[in-house]
Amino acid sequence: MRFAVLVAPLLSLMVLWSTVAQAITDDRGQEIQPQSEARKVVAISTFAADTLVALGVAPAGASTFGDRPTPDFLGPLMEGVPSLGQRASTNLELLSALQPDLILAIRRYTEPSAQKLSALAPFYAFDVISHDDSLRAVTGIATALGKASEGQALNADFEALVADFGRRAPGGISAVLLAGSGEAPFAYYDHFLTTDLLRRLQATNSIGPSPTPEQVVPFGYQLSLEQLLALNPDVIFIFASSTRHAYAANPVWPYLKAVQQGRVYEVGLHWKEGGGPFAREYILREMAWRLYPQTFPQPQLPASLASRLFN
């Protein structure tokens, strides 16, 4: 009898612990409650739209993507989806008029309006900066849609692909990822998703790790062309821009190894927000090909995303 009295509370504690351990939260610390009946799901970010489409859900509204109203590279499920404007300045009036059942977003862009968004519908936001952030956020969105197992499968497939590419990659090459079009480009630290994939492909990010690894932000810094020349990477990836890259007119530019060897590539904006299932796989496949063209084939990408030689 005494044994039964002792065991009962222990079992209750174990059940409670198991429940807590399995709880999934967004990056605001909000526990995610499955919204299986949600029919109007809004995506404030390309990442969220990407994940929704990968799970077979057409967004009720989505943020702009570059110079296009919505991320049309995601295919038929994006047809007719209304644009909510830039992810950092969402049109809340239009969003409200959509009467969403669920709102999914990137946290750093929606913190000022989090209270208003939460008043409209269940609202979950994620920090999608690193590789692990991507896995966690895909799991979170899938859980919010009542599709947890499908989200786990998407992540498992991607991790298997990354591992396979990593085993096949020859290595022995360095690269940087640059953003901006001013005199001094912005370069990304190791923990940013896209540069993290460099490591997984046995390449070295010449910029290296963040000096404050306990913080995910900042995830890079501006560097001069003289600093870039000192690093002298084998390959340079540059985000596409609607304006001319001023730093490419710097007298130092022609002396860079990557420039001299014709290994500077302009890449699509999905490389900047690549945490969704489609974008991250596109990045992996194209990065592998550009780094090791003798090992990996050129991937078939939507024309709007395909990289090109920068000149």
Rosetta silent file (secondary structure, phi, psi, omega in degrees, C-alpha in Angstrom):
SEQUENCE: MRFAVLVAPLLSLMVLWSTVAQAITDDRGQEIQPQSEARKVVAISTFAADTLVALGVAPAGASTFGDRPTPDFLGPLMEGVPSLGQRASTNLELLSALQPDLILAIRRYTEPSAQKLSALAPFYAFDVISHDDSLRAVTGIATALGKASEGQALNADFEALVADFGRRAPGGISAVLLAGSGEAPFAYYDHFLTTDLLRRLQATNSIGPSPTPEQVVPFGYQLSLEQLLALNPDVIFIFASSTRHAYAANPVWPYLKAVQQGRVYEVGLHWKEGGGPFAREYILREMAWRLYPQTFPQPQLPASLASRLFN
SCORE:     score description
SCORE:     0.000 S_00000001
   1 L     0.000  -47.063 -179.665    0.000    0.000    0.000 S_00000001
   2 H   -61.360  -37.915  179.065    2.735    2.395    0.972 S_00000001
   3 H   -61.702  -43.116  179.486    4.532    1.566   -2.322 S_00000001
   4 H   -63.078  -38.462 -179.667    1.385    2.407   -4.304 S_00000001
   5 H   -63.364  -37.430 -179.241    1.064    5.704   -2.418 S_00000001
   6 H   -76.220  -36.268 -175.536    4.631    6.623   -3.392 S_00000001
   7 H   -70.786  -39.200 -176.701    4.383    5.462   -6.992 S_00000001
   8 H   -55.083  -50.583  178.006    1.206    7.372   -7.873 S_00000001
   9 H   -62.290  -35.889  179.656    2.745   10.842   -7.343 S_00000001
  10 H   -63.706  -42.370  178.141    5.872    9.757   -9.216 S_00000001
  11 H   -62.942  -40.120  179.073    3.823    8.641  -12.201 S_00000001
  12 H   -62.678  -41.553  179.121    1.947   11.940  -12.156 S_00000001
  13 H   -65.310  -39.425  179.567    5.230   13.831  -12.134 S_00000001
  14 H   -64.679  -40.846  178.152    6.554   11.739  -15.021 S_00000001
  15 H   -63.930  -43.071 -179.878    3.442   12.438  -17.090 S_00000001
  16 H   -63.215  -45.977  179.897    3.711   16.152  -16.289 S_00000001
  17 H   -60.200  -42.990 -179.607    7.418   16.187  -17.185 S_00000001
  18 H   -61.580  -41.226  179.842    6.721   14.376  -20.461 S_00000001
  19 H   -64.036  -45.078 -179.737    4.031   16.892  -21.374 S_00000001
  20 H   -64.853  -42.473 -177.369    6.303   19.847  -20.608 S_00000001
  21 H   -62.735  -31.447 -176.563    9.248   18.269  -22.451 S_00000001
  22 H   -89.531   -6.555 -179.864    7.167   17.809  -25.585 S_00000001
  23 L   -63.855  135.508  179.037    5.740   21.345  -25.546 S_00000001
  24 L  -112.974  131.324 -179.709    6.821   23.329  -28.614 S_00000001
  25 E  -119.711  161.240  170.720    7.107   27.097  -28.447 S_00000001
  26 L   -85.314 -173.506 -176.547    7.788   29.851  -30.913 S_00000001
  27 L   -87.320    9.832  167.238   10.711   32.224  -30.370 S_00000001
  28 L   -98.274   -2.337 -178.290    8.538   34.559  -28.330 S_00000001
  29 L    86.185    9.960 -179.674    8.141   31.755  -25.813 S_00000001
  30 L   -84.176  126.110  177.518    4.507   31.173  -26.789 S_00000001
  31 E   -67.393  131.425 -176.326    3.443   27.548  -26.577 S_00000001
  32 L   -84.062  120.085  176.844    2.182   26.452  -29.979 S_00000001
  33 L  -102.805  123.471 -179.468   -1.345   25.113  -29.966 S_00000001
  34 L   -55.134  131.248  178.425   -2.322   23.184  -33.130 S_00000001
  35 L  -113.589   64.569 -172.923   -4.841   25.101  -35.210 S_00000001
  36 L   -60.634  -25.559 -177.814   -5.979   22.186  -37.353 S_00000001
  37 L   -90.654   -0.441 -177.970   -9.146   23.994  -38.426 S_00000001
  38 L   -62.774  128.959  179.760   -7.312   27.127  -39.614 S_00000001
  39 L  -112.890  -26.354  179.508   -8.266   27.930  -43.190 S_00000001
  40 L  -115.537   99.458 -176.942   -6.811   31.438  -43.584 S_00000001
  41 E  -111.712  122.430 -176.531   -3.139   31.368  -42.665 S_00000001
  42 E   -98.905  139.193 -179.459   -1.110   34.530  -43.177 S_00000001
  43 E  -115.886  107.189  175.043    2.654   34.488  -43.783 S_00000001
  44 E   -93.840   82.472 -179.393    4.605   37.565  -42.727 S_00000001
  45 L   142.992  152.542  173.812    7.869   36.525  -44.401 S_00000001
  46 H   -67.725  -37.815 -179.634    8.947   34.471  -47.365 S_00000001
  47 H   -54.527  -48.251 -177.534   10.106   31.777  -44.952 S_00000001
  48 H   -65.917  -40.263  178.041    6.591   31.250  -43.558 S_00000001
  49 H   -62.906  -42.609  178.710    5.034   31.192  -47.041 S_00000001
  50 H   -57.806  -46.780 -177.823    7.667   28.680  -48.155 S_00000001
  51 H   -66.800  -40.457  178.071    6.909   26.399  -45.217 S_00000001
  52 H   -59.907  -48.069 -178.673    3.157   26.635  -45.740 S_00000001
  53 H   -62.881  -40.015  178.574    3.466   25.678  -49.407 S_00000001
  54 H   -61.893  -25.679  178.727    5.795   22.792  -48.533 S_00000001
  55 L   -95.122    7.014  176.149    3.036   21.549  -46.229 S_00000001
  56 L    81.770   20.647 -177.625    0.432   21.888  -48.977 S_00000001
  57 L  -113.665  127.079  175.735   -1.220   25.047  -47.615 S_00000001
  58 L   -82.991  122.755  178.468   -1.899   28.136  -49.753 S_00000001
  59 L   -62.133  147.544  175.385   -1.276   31.303  -47.700 S_00000001
  60 L   -79.812  -19.474  178.064   -4.198   33.701  -47.330 S_00000001
  61 E  -167.855  152.631 -177.678   -1.673   36.538  -47.617 S_00000001
  62 E  -150.118  157.792  178.514    2.111   36.838  -47.810 S_00000001
  63 L   -72.034  161.609  176.861    4.917   39.374  -47.644 S_00000001
  64 L   -66.744  161.361  177.370    6.587   40.763  -50.751 S_00000001
  65 E  -132.814  104.748 -177.889    9.651   39.048  -52.186 S_00000001
  66 L    61.192 -124.738 -179.633   12.220   41.384  -53.695 S_00000001
  67 L   -96.697   11.439  179.500   10.559   43.337  -56.484 S_00000001
  68 E  -110.275  149.152 -175.738    7.629   40.917  -56.751 S_00000001
  69 L   -57.415  -41.279  178.894    4.365   41.157  -54.776 S_00000001
  70 L  -141.482  166.644  179.560    4.734   37.664  -53.285 S_00000001
  71 L   -71.818   81.900 -174.907    7.267   34.796  -53.532 S_00000001
  72 H   -68.398  -13.931  179.124    5.996   33.453  -56.834 S_00000001
  73 H   -65.541  -11.233 -178.848    8.864   30.955  -57.068 S_00000001
  74 H   -81.403   -2.919  171.185    6.826   28.749  -54.725 S_00000001
  75 L    94.179 -162.041 -170.395    4.498   27.760  -57.550 S_00000001
  76 H   -56.410  -32.082 -177.684    0.736   27.407  -58.105 S_00000001
  77 H   -67.169  -12.451  178.279   -0.284   27.692  -54.436 S_00000001
  78 H   -94.157   -5.157 -178.397    0.905   31.321  -54.512 S_00000001
  79 L   -64.828  126.691  178.215   -1.306   32.282  -57.452 S_00000001
  80 L    78.400    2.746  179.241   -3.705   35.048  -56.470 S_00000001
  81 L   -73.755  124.689 -178.026   -2.302   35.363  -52.933 S_00000001
  82 L   -69.773  145.827  178.610   -2.542   39.044  -51.897 S_00000001
  83 E   -84.704  137.323  178.381    0.627   40.894  -50.929 S_00000001
  84 L  -100.516    9.397 -178.543    0.878   42.266  -47.395 S_00000001
  85 L    85.793 -170.663 -179.091    3.798   44.557  -48.199 S_00000001
  86 L   -63.071  146.604 -177.555    7.305   44.368  -46.779 S_00000001
  87 L   -62.214  -26.515 -179.270    7.825   41.949  -43.876 S_00000001
  88 L   -89.411   -7.331  179.585    9.079   44.832  -41.687 S_00000001
  89 L  -143.864   61.210 -177.249    6.099   47.059  -42.502 S_00000001
  90 L   -61.060  139.622  176.028    3.125   44.752  -42.933 S_00000001
  91 L   -76.168   93.865 -175.198   -0.126   46.328  -44.101 S_00000001
  92 H   -67.658  -28.954  178.658   -2.126   45.614  -40.938 S_00000001
  93 H   -66.076  -45.164  178.454   -5.338   47.022  -42.414 S_00000001
  94 H   -66.571  -42.215  179.578   -5.226   44.558  -45.310 S_00000001
  95 H   -59.163  -44.557  179.942   -4.194   41.734  -42.992 S_00000001
  96 H   -62.315  -38.356 -178.850   -7.136   42.459  -40.695 S_00000001
  97 H   -66.277  -23.323  178.362   -9.522   42.505  -43.666 S_00000001
  98 L   -74.118  -15.168 -178.487   -8.406   38.967  -44.527 S_00000001
  99 L    50.066   60.859 -175.818   -9.766   37.790  -41.155 S_00000001
 100 L   -67.758  152.509  173.605   -6.934   35.281  -40.626 S_00000001
 101 L   -95.166  -18.029 -176.155   -7.245   32.176  -38.475 S_00000001
 102 E  -158.719  137.515  179.236   -3.476   31.976  -37.918 S_00000001
 103 E  -122.355  128.864 -179.366   -0.535   34.370  -38.379 S_00000001
 104 E  -123.499  135.333 -170.822    3.045   33.146  -38.889 S_00000001
 105 E  -151.911  172.391  167.099    6.004   35.507  -38.959 S_00000001
 106 E   -91.962  132.796 -169.276    9.662   36.257  -38.375 S_00000001
 107 H   -63.669  -48.655 -171.139    9.975   37.651  -34.871 S_00000001
 108 H   -63.765  -21.895 -179.822   12.410   40.545  -35.301 S_00000001
 109 H   -90.689  -12.193 -174.883   10.216   42.153  -37.958 S_00000001
 110 H  -119.553    3.714  179.787    6.944   41.892  -36.042 S_00000001
 111 H   -56.704  -42.871 -179.430    7.919   42.699  -32.451 S_00000001
 112 H   -63.220  -26.709 -176.283    6.516   46.285  -32.635 S_00000001
 113 H  -111.551   14.157 -175.178    3.131   44.996  -33.818 S_00000001
 114 H   -57.819  -40.378 -178.150    3.008   41.702  -31.881 S_00000001
 115 H   -65.945  -42.326  179.191    0.158   42.835  -29.640 S_00000001
 116 H   -66.184  -40.672 -179.766   -1.996   43.936  -32.567 S_00000001
 117 H   -65.951  -40.640  179.773   -1.284   40.728  -34.464 S_00000001
 118 H   -64.709  -27.545  179.191   -2.120   38.577  -31.443 S_00000001
 119 H   -74.461  -20.703 -178.109   -5.462   40.349  -31.168 S_00000001
 120 H   -85.384  -37.089 -175.448   -6.353   39.301  -34.729 S_00000001
 121 L  -170.382  166.895  170.900   -5.579   35.576  -34.530 S_00000001
 122 L   -51.746  131.903 -170.880   -3.240   33.039  -32.923 S_00000001
 123 E  -131.196  122.864  178.573    0.204   34.466  -33.718 S_00000001
 124 E  -126.947  135.960 -176.557    3.544   32.655  -33.753 S_00000001
 125 E  -131.927  146.654 -172.811    6.879   34.205  -34.665 S_00000001
 126 E  -132.196  148.958  170.312   10.309   32.688  -35.184 S_00000001
 127 L   -91.080  108.453 -177.211   13.949   33.758  -35.367 S_00000001
 128 L  -111.822   81.254 -178.843   15.073   32.212  -38.625 S_00000001
 129 L  -115.854  -46.675 -175.614   18.762   33.032  -38.757 S_00000001
 130 L  -101.018  173.304  175.118   20.693   29.795  -38.324 S_00000001
 131 H   -59.043  -47.580 -179.711   20.407   26.271  -39.696 S_00000001
 132 H   -65.349  -33.689  175.781   18.982   25.032  -36.385 S_00000001
 133 H   -59.138  -42.160 -179.372   16.527   27.954  -36.362 S_00000001
 134 H   -60.901  -47.272 -179.997   15.206   26.732  -39.700 S_00000001
 135 H   -60.544  -45.397 -177.259   14.640   23.212  -38.416 S_00000001
 136 H   -66.320  -40.293 -177.801   12.935   24.456  -35.262 S_00000001
 137 H   -70.582  -38.611  175.808   10.734   26.947  -37.108 S_00000001
 138 H   -61.286  -42.531  176.907    9.580   24.416  -39.718 S_00000001
 139 H   -61.511  -42.124 -179.035    8.652   22.113  -36.851 S_00000001
 140 H   -63.877  -45.323  179.620    6.827   24.970  -35.124 S_00000001
 141 H   -65.836  -42.954  178.427    4.782   25.949  -38.161 S_00000001
 142 H   -60.718  -39.756  178.181    3.932   22.334  -38.936 S_00000001
 143 H   -64.184  -42.292 -179.582    2.807   21.879  -35.334 S_00000001
 144 H   -62.094  -28.549 -179.592    0.658   25.024  -35.529 S_00000001
 145 L   -91.149   -0.274 -175.992   -1.075   23.554  -38.585 S_00000001
 146 L    74.462   25.572 -178.184   -1.614   20.165  -36.961 S_00000001
 147 L  -124.947   42.077 -174.062    0.947   18.658  -39.352 S_00000001
 148 H   -55.841  -44.322 -177.240    3.803   17.964  -36.924 S_00000001
 149 H   -65.675  -34.592  178.328    4.832   14.654  -38.494 S_00000001
 150 H   -68.041  -37.593  176.769    4.967   16.227  -41.960 S_00000001
 151 H   -65.040  -41.026  177.548    7.223   18.985  -40.647 S_00000001
 152 H   -62.620  -37.850  179.524    9.516   16.415  -39.067 S_00000001
 153 H   -67.074  -40.556  177.328    9.680   14.564  -42.374 S_00000001
 154 H   -59.788  -44.627  179.522   10.635   17.759  -44.253 S_00000001
 155 H   -66.737  -41.329 -179.492   13.468   18.378  -41.802 S_00000001
 156 H   -63.464  -41.050  178.545   14.645   14.767  -41.892 S_00000001
 157 H   -63.405  -42.634 -179.554   14.781   14.791  -45.698 S_00000001
 158 H   -66.075  -44.613 -179.742   16.761   18.019  -45.716 S_00000001
 159 H   -61.892  -37.145  178.087   19.226   16.825  -43.076 S_00000001
 160 H   -65.995  -39.718  179.093   19.789   13.618  -45.052 S_00000001
 161 H   -66.383  -44.168  178.117   20.466   15.657  -48.198 S_00000001
 162 H   -59.191  -45.350 -179.979   22.889   17.960  -46.356 S_00000001
 163 H   -62.027  -41.880  179.677   24.752   14.955  -44.956 S_00000001
 164 H   -63.895  -46.272  179.375   24.983   13.346  -48.391 S_00000001
 165 H   -64.017  -38.774  179.878   26.288   16.521  -50.028 S_00000001
 166 H   -62.704  -38.226  178.646   28.748   17.001  -47.180 S_00000001
 167 H   -68.025  -33.649 -176.640   30.184   13.529  -47.708 S_00000001
 168 H   -86.079  -19.771 -175.981   30.603   14.140  -51.436 S_00000001
 169 L   -68.330  130.072 -178.847   32.037   17.680  -51.217 S_00000001
 170 L   -68.691  -31.398 -178.416   35.808   17.775  -51.877 S_00000001
 171 L    80.244 -167.085  177.968   36.461   20.739  -49.567 S_00000001
 172 L    71.585   32.614 -177.751   39.579   22.902  -49.628 S_00000001
 173 E  -141.786  149.595  179.539   37.812   26.088  -50.750 S_00000001
 174 E  -120.215  155.709 -177.665   36.877   29.403  -49.110 S_00000001
 175 E  -156.160  163.377  171.441   33.981   31.758  -49.768 S_00000001
 176 E  -135.485  158.744  175.723   32.097   34.797  -48.493 S_00000001
 177 E  -120.588  120.266 -174.733   28.492   35.943  -48.748 S_00000001
 178 E  -115.551  143.372  175.242   28.009   39.675  -49.329 S_00000001
 179 E  -127.509  165.095  178.309   24.924   41.889  -49.145 S_00000001
 180 L    89.101  163.924 -178.850   24.311   45.553  -49.856 S_00000001
 181 L  -131.891   13.758  179.749   25.349   47.736  -52.760 S_00000001
 182 L   -84.298 -163.208 -178.630   27.239   50.576  -51.070 S_00000001
 183 L   -68.935  -31.385 -178.182   30.957   51.212  -50.778 S_00000001
 184 L  -120.415  111.773 -178.288   31.331   48.675  -47.953 S_00000001
 185 L   -72.387  160.268  175.722   29.458   45.365  -48.335 S_00000001
 186 E   -96.306  130.574 -179.046   27.874   43.478  -45.449 S_00000001
 187 E  -118.348  148.061 -170.951   29.381   40.040  -44.823 S_00000001
 188 E  -101.489  137.651  175.388   27.835   37.165  -42.873 S_00000001
 189 L   -70.612  173.135 -177.089   29.255   35.233  -39.918 S_00000001
 190 L   -60.210  -31.362 -170.428   29.320   31.446  -39.747 S_00000001
 191 L   -83.109   -7.865  174.765   26.021   31.023  -37.900 S_00000001
 192 L   -65.987  140.985 -172.948   23.827   32.579  -40.606 S_00000001
 193 H   -48.919  -50.725 -174.413   21.919   29.771  -42.355 S_00000001
 194 H   -66.751  -41.912  178.633   23.474   30.231  -45.783 S_00000001
 195 H   -72.579  -27.372  174.763   27.054   30.549  -44.534 S_00000001
 196 H   -63.424  -34.336  177.664   26.455   27.620  -42.198 S_00000001
 197 H   -66.742  -27.816  173.969   25.759   25.551  -45.287 S_00000001
 198 H   -56.433  -48.152 -179.606   29.245   26.460  -46.535 S_00000001
 199 H   -60.519  -41.773 -177.661   30.670   24.606  -43.549 S_00000001
 200 H   -69.894  -16.876  174.857   28.422   21.634  -44.147 S_00000001
 201 L   -99.930   20.976  175.643   29.750   21.537  -47.711 S_00000001
 202 L    64.169   23.033  175.511   33.328   21.395  -46.395 S_00000001
 203 E  -105.277  160.629 -179.709   34.027   25.008  -47.405 S_00000001
 204 E  -105.930  128.187  171.675   35.393   27.774  -45.183 S_00000001
 205 E   -80.313  113.048 -174.652   33.532   31.025  -44.625 S_00000001
 206 L   -61.518  -23.120 -179.374   36.377   33.548  -44.768 S_00000001
 207 L   -72.903  -32.319  176.320   34.511   35.901  -42.419 S_00000001
 208 L    82.253 -168.919 -176.271   34.545   33.318  -39.653 S_00000001
 209 L   -79.403  162.199  175.486   32.461   33.108  -36.468 S_00000001
 210 L   -67.716  143.371  175.873   30.766   35.928  -34.625 S_00000001
 211 L   -72.144  -11.385  177.776   32.844   37.493  -31.829 S_00000001
 212 L  -124.932   72.017 -173.552   29.727   37.214  -29.660 S_00000001
 213 L   -62.751  -18.694  178.574   28.586   33.610  -30.273 S_00000001
 214 L   -75.591   -8.027 -179.507   26.071   33.786  -27.429 S_00000001
 215 L  -119.408  133.456  178.597   24.089   36.312  -29.508 S_00000001
 216 L   -81.621  -21.773  177.016   22.476   35.542  -32.868 S_00000001
 217 L  -118.627  129.968    7.982   22.318   39.242  -33.742 S_00000001
 218 L   -78.026  155.405  178.253   24.359   40.744  -35.286 S_00000001
 219 L  -109.731   20.187  175.271   24.830   38.034  -37.874 S_00000001
 220 E   176.268 -171.549 -179.924   27.480   39.891  -39.850 S_00000001
 221 E  -157.287  163.696  176.270   29.302   43.186  -40.301 S_00000001
 222 E   -85.653  137.286  178.898   30.372   45.693  -42.934 S_00000001
 223 L  -130.996  152.045  179.681   33.900   45.320  -44.199 S_00000001
 224 L   -79.931  165.054  177.076   36.109   47.411  -46.453 S_00000001
 225 H   -66.249  -29.614  176.588   37.475   46.158  -49.752 S_00000001
 226 H   -65.370  -39.754  176.251   40.922   46.201  -48.167 S_00000001
 227 H   -65.157  -40.388  179.210   39.658   43.813  -45.487 S_00000001
 228 H   -64.473  -39.037  178.641   38.082   41.618  -48.147 S_00000001
 229 H   -65.080  -35.538  178.426   41.360   41.544  -50.072 S_00000001
 230 H   -64.888  -34.159  177.653   43.181   40.443  -46.919 S_00000001
 231 H   -78.118  -39.819  174.597   40.769   37.500  -46.652 S_00000001
 232 L    46.605   62.040 -178.730   40.901   36.892  -50.429 S_00000001
 233 L   -67.088  158.187  177.595   38.281   34.108  -50.698 S_00000001
 234 L   -72.668  -34.037 -176.462   38.186   31.671  -53.597 S_00000001
 235 E  -132.476  140.571  174.850   34.492   32.322  -54.239 S_00000001
 236 E  -122.755  125.831  172.309   32.274   35.364  -53.617 S_00000001
 237 E  -104.427  132.395 -177.182   28.478   35.121  -53.469 S_00000001
 238 E  -126.454  132.906  175.146   26.615   38.441  -53.798 S_00000001
 239 E   -67.366  139.199  175.341   22.926   39.105  -53.246 S_00000001
 240 L   -60.191  147.302 -179.294   21.182   40.469  -56.312 S_00000001
 241 L  -142.214  148.239  178.600   20.414   44.182  -56.133 S_00000001
 242 L   -78.265  -11.340  178.327   18.306   46.594  -58.164 S_00000001
 243 L  -117.721  159.829 -178.774   21.178   49.120  -57.984 S_00000001
 244 L   -65.664  140.074  178.219   24.798   48.809  -59.049 S_00000001
 245 L   -76.605  105.530 -174.894   27.148   47.389  -56.424 S_00000001
 246 H   -61.459  -35.164 -176.456   29.368   50.393  -55.673 S_00000001
 247 H   -65.672  -20.593  178.705   32.067   48.316  -54.028 S_00000001
 248 H   -73.702  -11.558  176.734   32.668   46.516  -57.333 S_00000001
 249 H   -94.174   -2.317  178.507   33.933   49.843  -58.720 S_00000001
 250 L   -66.222  138.468  179.911   36.570   50.087  -55.985 S_00000001
 251 L   -57.803  -20.221  179.900   40.138   49.912  -57.389 S_00000001
 252 L   -75.151  -29.160 -172.024   40.799   46.991  -55.043 S_00000001
 253 H   -50.364  -48.135 -176.669   38.058   44.832  -56.587 S_00000001
 254 H   -64.438  -14.581 -178.007   40.001   43.546  -59.641 S_00000001
 255 H   -87.396   -6.963  179.491   42.769   42.264  -57.370 S_00000001
 256 L   -70.717  138.271 -179.024   40.530   39.799  -55.568 S_00000001
 257 H   -56.400  -45.049 -177.640   41.270   36.158  -56.417 S_00000001
 258 H   -62.541  -35.760  178.587   37.593   35.331  -56.977 S_00000001
 259 H   -68.950  -46.049 -178.480   37.268   38.230  -59.425 S_00000001
 260 H   -63.531  -32.141 -177.444   40.396   37.252  -61.346 S_00000001
 261 L   -96.721    5.993  177.914   39.270   33.635  -61.616 S_00000001
 262 L    66.456   39.609 -177.467   35.669   34.454  -62.568 S_00000001
 263 L  -122.064   43.457  173.220   34.171   32.987  -59.405 S_00000001
 264 E  -111.838  123.432 -174.121   31.902   35.832  -58.275 S_00000001
 265 E  -124.419  133.244  174.417   28.220   34.886  -58.423 S_00000001
 266 E   -90.313  125.386 -174.373   25.099   36.964  -57.980 S_00000001
 267 E  -115.166  159.889 -178.334   22.502   34.903  -56.135 S_00000001
 268 L   -68.102  160.496 -177.961   18.757   35.226  -55.587 S_00000001
 269 H   -68.197  -11.879  176.084   17.234   36.930  -52.566 S_00000001
 270 H   -65.868  -18.730  175.753   16.088   33.550  -51.262 S_00000001
 271 H   -68.632  -19.527  179.416   19.688   33.197  -50.027 S_00000001
 272 L   -85.711  -33.134  178.364   18.899   35.973  -47.550 S_00000001
 273 L  -128.319   71.064 -169.363   15.753   34.350  -46.172 S_00000001
 274 L  -102.959   21.687 -175.271   16.415   30.713  -46.879 S_00000001
 275 L   -78.096  -11.852 -179.509   14.938   28.920  -43.891 S_00000001
 276 L   -77.128  159.425 -177.083   11.937   27.440  -45.681 S_00000001
 277 H   -56.671  -40.098  179.702   12.005   23.887  -47.083 S_00000001
 278 H   -72.854  -50.934 -174.706   12.136   24.963  -50.735 S_00000001
 279 H   -61.404  -45.046 -175.778   14.607   27.830  -50.376 S_00000001
 280 H   -65.116  -34.050  177.225   17.114   25.999  -48.193 S_00000001
 281 H   -71.826  -40.114  176.209   17.284   23.065  -50.613 S_00000001
 282 H   -58.367  -43.571 -179.778   17.670   25.411  -53.590 S_00000001
 283 H   -62.246  -48.615 -178.325   20.541   27.152  -51.780 S_00000001
 284 H   -57.025  -48.926 -176.408   22.257   23.903  -50.881 S_00000001
 285 H   -66.681  -41.392 -178.448   22.106   22.509  -54.403 S_00000001
 286 H   -73.784  -38.292  177.179   23.206   25.708  -56.111 S_00000001
 287 H   -61.769  -44.304  179.625   25.963   26.426  -53.598 S_00000001
 288 H   -59.837  -43.218 -179.911   27.338   22.907  -54.012 S_00000001
 289 H   -65.697  -44.110 -178.438   27.388   23.290  -57.798 S_00000001
 290 H   -68.367  -34.637  178.816   29.036   26.726  -57.710 S_00000001
 291 H   -74.659  -42.323 -173.048   31.684   25.598  -55.223 S_00000001
 292 L  -131.741   70.515 -175.688   32.381   22.223  -56.848 S_00000001
 293 L   -64.274  -17.509  178.032   31.154   22.232  -60.475 S_00000001
 294 L   -83.635  -14.060 -176.200   33.090   19.050  -61.203 S_00000001
 295 L  -106.487  -38.409 -175.275   31.285   17.169  -58.431 S_00000001
 296 L  -115.892  140.036  179.767   27.716   18.485  -58.381 S_00000001
 297 L   -76.701  158.892  174.536   25.398   19.101  -61.374 S_00000001
 298 L   -66.212  125.916 -178.211   23.756   22.407  -62.093 S_00000001
 299 L   -77.559  156.151  175.458   20.388   22.330  -60.306 S_00000001
 300 L   -90.647  107.153 -178.272   17.092   23.071  -61.991 S_00000001
 301 L  -117.977  156.827  170.558   15.782   26.228  -60.322 S_00000001
 302 L   -55.507  140.996 -175.274   13.009   28.672  -61.186 S_00000001
 303 L   -55.117  -32.938 -178.053   14.501   31.227  -63.571 S_00000001
 304 L   -69.197  -15.350 -176.535   13.884   34.045  -61.081 S_00000001
 305 L  -104.476  -21.870 -170.399   16.177   32.368  -58.536 S_00000001
 306 L   -59.638  136.866  177.710   19.064   31.081  -60.660 S_00000001
 307 L   -73.479  164.937  177.212   22.483   32.543  -59.896 S_00000001
 308 E  -147.321  160.126  174.915   24.632   34.153  -62.576 S_00000001
 309 E   -63.430  135.403 -179.811   28.192   35.252  -63.070 S_00000001
 310 L   -93.083  129.887  175.948   28.707   38.728  -61.644 S_00000001
 311 L  -150.265    0.000    0.000   30.407   41.261  -63.855 S_00000001
